[in-house]
Amino acid sequence: MMGRSRSGSDRRQPISRRTRAALVYALLACALAALFAASVCVGSAATSPADVIATLAQGPGAGDLGQIIWQIRLPRAIMTVLLGGALSLAGFLLQTFFANPIADPFVLGVSSGARLAVALVMIAVLGANQALSPAASVGAALAGSLATMCVVLAMARRVRSQGMLIVAGVMVGYVCQAATNFLVAFADDQSIVNLHNWSQGSFSGTAWPEVAAAAVTVAAVSAAVFALSKPLGAYQLGENYARSVGVNVMALRMLIIVASTLLAACVAAFAGPISFVGIAAPHLAKLAVGSSRPIVVTPACLLTGAVFCCGCDLVARTLFAPVELSVSAVTAVFGAPVVIALMLKKRGLR
Amino acid sequence: MTPPARSAHAPQPAPALALHGLAVGHGKRALASNIDLEVLPGELVALIGPNGSGKTTILRTAVGQLKPLAGRVELLGRDLAGTPGAERARVLAALFTGRPHTELLTCQDVVEAGRYPFTGRLGALGRGDRAVVRSVMEAAGIWHLRDRDFAHMSDGQRQRALIARALCQEPRVLLLDEPTSYLDIGAQLEMLQLLRDQAQSRGIAVLASLHDLTLALRAADRVACVANGTLAAEGAPDEILTPRSVSALYGVDATSFSPLFGTVEMHRPEGAPRVFVIAGEHSSAPTYRTLARHGIPFAAGVLPERDADAELARSLASALITERPFEPVRNETTARARATLLSCAAVICAKERLGAENACGSDLLVTARKAGTPVYVSAEDYLKDAPAGTHDT
């Protein structure tokens, strides 16, 4: 892919770059469609693609297969796509915000903050024998994410060094984890099981109302981020520069934080903390389109994250079926090499 | 947008940028105050002054990044404080010293960012925008580098790209903080030439802080000198950059700055001259500089006044014997030189290159021989003979 675009890039750069981006989008969309189809078709109940198409055509609620497809696999597959895109976009926004290649909701402790808040609600407020409603868990995750983000921002204001910021984020993450463990020590068994299931990161057990909520959030935030492409591009060249060309930097920073926290909270609430997607996917997207201009990267980011998560969920579900792995375990296997490669490349340049 | 004419028959155009009684600083304490400065369209004004005098702070205030502690900044006759950011960006461009860390952005991407104030909602460039980008990049000599990754370009190329980005904004006023830092001598001159050309052809008012006096002296129409918390002096480079003012500004020896070269030399070695350098056919400048570097006080002669070597010796030599230009060396001058030479422990003279008509030089050489003073052909020769300890007493 790279070689092809380079050969034509000498004379007609803008056109060739546009073609390259279009090509990347098309390829990613194809991959996503294929993985999505596979997610719906593959599972413990053996189904042939023809059966699936027939079931889908019949509409929801017809027989066992209809139940499996319409109530289990389809919502889960859609959720995976939505949240994968959300994670990736949140990572891209935070990387742009902090001008740091390895910033993402997980690294900055936002996911741990969300987990702590959910644990607090689950154990301390509700107590035993009461299940946590989806709305409550979303609310708790959002509150936890926002609170953690505020703490990280307050520290980022003090520490100018990028390395220190990551350290601060990791520390916040540890503190949240410690607090969660503390809570767990005093919790009853059922709460522990609930929390453990949630905090492993999984797309299983997704229901349609949750899918609808996630879809609305992710679509709205993505549209907003796309509309911010122009000021984001100026911001990438430095805060002072952005200000000098007339960007309202304070407002832009607020919008970036709100958007990325919303996306991260959405993921944390519906799937639990999922690592590495937020770092790996945006970088893969940038490398694929060969640019870091937000207007090109934003769609690519959403697609890459969706493909990445969809693929990882498929692997998590099928590799040791019927045992289901946690998504984070799979994303880490595929994501960690990307992060390591990035760090090595970064060091090589210095 | 057009600057209001101050009076209908004013021979001078209205200033594009004007600082009125400006006080600048971070926080409450003023770093520099009572600054009055006007920059006309097409003019390049250099802001000079020692480190920490507030040059950058003045520029940051003029661009609106810092609020003035007192006074005001006028942009095309309009108060900067009352100008919205987007409107300001259409007339004012600035370039500070930090380099952006980019990832996967081409040189052209970076330059195109300068069109920000003119593009639409999503920042797509139109045909006109592309034409501006191209013409500016060609003027800056980086059009051939347009597809290069900005992060992989040399400092000089990057600086050109950033200047091009600022010019791309089609500003009426351009503020630059140390535009020549990171650049080698050749690139510095080219950069200033580019700025001068652009300022003149596009009528841009340029205010640039320069720490290099050599460049300020050569490139600026006017020099404004920031020192002791205010604008200490302002005027044509030759008026401002005198040995006395440079000495006061930077705390260097009054004789170390040469207005002729516009450069500052190393400290003159202290003490009575230990070596006499006899002037010959070739320039003795390398000899003078070598001796000065090693801290050896020396005497130089006999040189015509206002000769380049004599100018340098004025900064570096402990004793200098000169003769009026285009006159034969008078006897009393030779006598003075002879007396100085006899007080020295050694003589440096490139014998073969003394020059056929250099009667005075030969005379001095003979004097040295008679007195038994050792004669060396070069400074290196002398230094080899004199072990490190002996010439430092």
Chai-1 contact restraints between the chains, C-beta under 6 A:
chainA,res_idxA,chainB,res_idxB,connection_type,confidence,min_distance_angstrom,max_distance_angstrom,comment,restraint_id
A,S9,B,D147,contact,1.0,0.0,6.0,A-B,restraint_1
A,Q13,B,D147,contact,1.0,0.0,6.0,A-B,restraint_2
A,S229,B,L122,contact,1.0,0.0,6.0,A-B,restraint_3
A,K230,B,L122,contact,1.0,0.0,6.0,A-B,restraint_4
A,K230,B,G123,contact,1.0,0.0,6.0,A-B,restraint_5
A,A234,B,Y116,contact,1.0,0.0,6.0,A-B,restraint_6
A,L237,B,P100,contact,1.0,0.0,6.0,A-B,restraint_7
A,L237,B,A113,contact,1.0,0.0,6.0,A-B,restraint_8
A,G238,B,P100,contact,1.0,0.0,6.0,A-B,restraint_9
A,S244,B,A94,contact,1.0,0.0,6.0,A-B,restraint_10
A,V245,B,A89,contact,1.0,0.0,6.0,A-B,restraint_11
A,V245,B,Y116,contact,1.0,0.0,6.0,A-B,restraint_12
A,V245,B,P117,contact,1.0,0.0,6.0,A-B,restraint_13
A,G246,B,G85,contact,1.0,0.0,6.0,A-B,restraint_14
A,G246,B,A86,contact,1.0,0.0,6.0,A-B,restraint_15
A,G246,B,A89,contact,1.0,0.0,6.0,A-B,restraint_16
A,G246,B,P117,contact,1.0,0.0,6.0,A-B,restraint_17
A,K286,B,L104,contact,1.0,0.0,6.0,A-B,restraint_18
A,S291,B,L104,contact,1.0,0.0,6.0,A-B,restraint_19
A,S292,B,E103,contact,1.0,0.0,6.0,A-B,restraint_20
A,S292,B,L104,contact,1.0,0.0,6.0,A-B,restraint_21
A,S292,B,L105,contact,1.0,0.0,6.0,A-B,restraint_22
